Amino acid sequence: MTHDSTAVQLASSSSNATASGGWWRDAVIYQVYVRSFADSDGDGIGDLRGVRSRLPHLARLGVDAVWLTPFYVSPQADGGYDVADYRAVDPLFGDLSDADELVRAAHALGLRVIVDVVPNHTSEQHPWFRAALAGDPGARERYHFRPGRGPDGARPPNDWESIFGGPAWTRVPDGDWYLHLFAPEQPDLDWDHPEVAAEFASVLRFWLDLGIDGFRIDVAHGMVKAPGLPDIGRGAQATLIGTEPLPFFDQDGVHEIHRSWRRLLDCYGGGRIGVAEAWAPTSERLALYVRPDELHQAFNFRFLNCPWDPAAMRTVIDESLAATTAVGAPTTWVLSNHDVVRHVTRYGGGARGLARARAAALLMLALPGSAYLYQGEELGLPEVADLPDRVRQDPAFRRGRRRLWDTDGPAGSEGSQGSEGSQGSQGSQGEAGGAGTPVPDSATAAEPEGQDGLRDGCRVPLPWSGTEPPYGFGPAGSWLPQPAGWGGLSVAAQTGDPHSTLELYRAALELRRAMPGLGAPEAGTEACAGGGDASAEAPYGPYACGMRWQSAPEGVLLFTRPGFACTLNSRPGPVELPAPGRPVLSSAPVETDGRTVRLPPDSCTWWSW
């Protein structure tokens, strides 16, 4: 059978979590990278009107909410994650009325709207930072300005490195240095200053009053730094994130910020939520962000980073569920986003990568909790790995290919790069880098490692229809070139094709809503139907969600939930085993006589009884 022959009758179109008091506990949330979703005005860049025009696709797909990446006024040094005005829409994406109409249109379709908020840093063009550069001591107190070390303060205040590569400090003309954990155009705020907290509380209220349903909190683990800003003593610090304690991430002080935001969200009611983009060294540390008085969800990057290996997958699933269950929160699952290589490519690319990606999607959607989808994964899009250097806009790419110190301005700044690759309002980037020229630590200093700078490959605009670029993305071209062979992957081409990845996702989301044993962590808190092999249970015992691991051949994962079973065959060849029920959905055709089943390689199948 294939996913087109599913015969289950839908019991309800409502979320399984509705009765358990939180829509978000089993929600499927779709990430829209606004620049690359849909273009309404022909400038080659996605915008809010484009998003609004394509909302019916998301409603038909069956998701519960839409998460929008930043659309605020920004010089676009880092794709909008450098915000100059948190209460205004950048003309590149529309205006405030477009945001209001998008929210209303989404709500009319039964979709909630989550927006990004970027509280760790501002743009260097933010009025606060411009005042700080002009010498206003009060404005400087809102950021991390420090004197340098060594003769004449010519060395950075500590050894911290930017996530994008190079030092995390830039020197200004009067000799002080400012901290930026990302690009020099993104100075870090000092959250010990009360005006910072007051400003962001006001920003949250502004968007809540507009009607949005929650916030995805960018770098939610980074707002508080260790007292004294101590040295780390090691290089390649970007590789340590999420694996080791670091003085600039996951400090205990961030939790009081999130508690205050939770209180604000609760005051608004209506199921408003906060979602943490947080990296922590352990699942237990990550679970602290979703304690009952803090945020509602936190991204589970350990699942995203897990290789195609059943033992590793099971370990990550077990540890993730145990950690969040301990604090009464749902676990989140995600396979791709705007910062990582698309999982079709991570799993090997080509036919095998697509087969594994389809199987991983069914596995993810069968697990207890909430799932996040990244735009285009429902189409099976691969990473675009052959973009010309001249079109790339990832600041880490630009910075990683320049000398550590550049006499024209801060390394990686658009001001010293010219306007190559800029679009629309990005022309304002000509002033970026005006914060001052860094002073060399030594003439032969080597640039520390940062991100690889290749994030543009997962941000290529979506194909909607047609056989040639821009595939219905907009009236004209697209800000990043689309591959010539994407016509067959478009929404129009896949719609109605029972073997397509799009129809697989649609069927999976429909079944996820209909089957009572799926979705919410609380679903089926009674003993799991069908029993289980105690020796094969997770080390933490059967979960509150009724999930149990069952005995399975090597290379196969098999777990049950009430009235439901999921099998994942990670092996390169077929596997036979007793049929755990009646097949209702599979990522590849399965053969069964009702007693035994022959699972295809690199596949996942859902079962009911």
Secondary structure, 3 states (H helix, E strand, C coil): CCHHHCCCCCCCCCCCCHHHCCHHHCCEEEEECHHHCCCCCCCCCCCHHHHHHCHHHHHHHCCCEEEECCCEECCCCCCCCCCCEEEEECCCCCCHHHHHHHHHHHHHCCCEEEEEECCCECCCCCHHHHHHHCCCHHHHCCECEECCECHHHCECCCCCECCCCCECEEECCCCCEEECCCCCCCCEECCCCHHHHHHHHHHHHHHHHHCCCEEEECCCCCCCCCCCCCCCCCCCHHHHCCCCCECCECCCCHHHHHHHHHHHHHHHCCCCEEEECCCCCCHHHHHHHHCCCCCCEECCHHHHCCCCCHHHHHHHHHHHHHHHHCCCCCCEEECCCCCCCCHHHHCCCHHHHHHHHHHHHHHHHHCCCEEEEECCHHHCCCCCCCCCHHHCCCHHHHHHCCCCCCCCCCCCCHHHCCCCCCCHHHHHHHHCCCCCCCCCCCCCCCCCCCCCCCHHHHCCCCCCCCCCCCCCCCCCCCCCCCCCCHHHHCHHHHCCCCCCHHHHHHHHHHHHHHCCCCCCCCCCCCCCCCCCCHHHCCCCCCCCCCCEECCCCCCEEEEEECCEEEEEECCCCCEEEECCCEEEEECCCCEECCCEEEECCCEEEEEEC
